[in-house]
Amino acid sequence: MARVTNSSADSAFVRACRGQDVPHTPVWFMRQAGRSLPEYRKIREGVGMLESCRRPDLVTEITLQPVRRHGVDAAIFFSDIVVPLAAAGVDLDIVAGTGPVVAAPIRTRADVERLRPLEPGAVSYVSEAVRLLLPELGATPLIGFAGAPFTLASYLVEGGPSRTYLKTKAMMYGDPALWHELCSRLADITLAFLRVQVEAGVSAVQLFDSWAGALSEADYREYVLPHSARVLSSLEGAGVPRIHFGVGTAVLLRAMGEAGADVVGVDWRTPLGTAAGIVGPDRSLQGNLDPAVLFAPWEVVEREARRILAEGRAARGHVFNLGHGVMPETDPDVLTRLVDLVHKESASS
């Protein structure tokens, strides 16, 4: 399996993920490549989301846009967490203004049994895009990613986004054996998708469990942790840092830290100093500015960024990020200023 290239292995981002000394706190933003950028909106005109993710030329350009504009310390591969599901034969679409919509939600054992493995050749466009990106990025690391089994399962069972996850939890509680079979198959798909990216040359991977915050710690440990841990542990020998992130996961941080990632992402609700004490000294942290702060006056952004940098010193390593993704209405110039601030403040501290 591919290793981190020499040029990116010594980057501030990879070093922070591994808890090594850094020249400055590295910074990147979830959803940095997206609707907050006018150049992104222009290049996506008339092109559907799934099609965009399957075109290596578009993926390459969109991934590079925030690196050029903001000077972030890492790029994240432009894709969507449902891309491997579609490649594995699930009939779905990403509907503008709604999100992923599944034509035939998974509710029965027969539905689960129709979920086939992901063949690497079905996502050859991912490998091609990574290979196009690496020369363009040079020493800037490229982060690959995938959705965690629980979050993927929630989309498949609900048929789309949900606020309550009633159907998901009904399966989880009502038919645990079927639930675990579904999550096991999704773990295989997620792992295959991440391996494609690692073998193509990404410098790190992030496992998004966006909706795990809907669960109690006990339920997370019983129904989710074994599957996420299998994905992360299977990549232990891949030679790239592994990041694990979810939203609303304050009560889950200890369990998420046990899942086996090198870095635990923290949303804006939990102070980084508190999170460091929960996940322990063997994990770095990523986060955790509230995305809404970027709409406040600059002096507020500056104050909050400095607070987070100070709190991040409690962790083994700290990667500055938002506590969730960049909102579409965000002023890109504020993000650029924030990157510069983080670099200057952390280099002088």
Helices and strands as residue ranges (DSSP letters): H 6-9, H 12-17, H 38-43, H 49-54, H 56-70, E 75-76, H 83-87, E 92-95, E 99-102, H 109-113, G 120-123, H 124-137, E 142-147, H 149-158, H 166-174, H 176-200, E 204-209, G 212-214, H 217-223, H 225-234, G 236-238, E 242-246, G 250-252, H 253-258, E 263-265, H 272-279, E 284-289, G 291-295, H 298-312, E 318-322, H 332-348
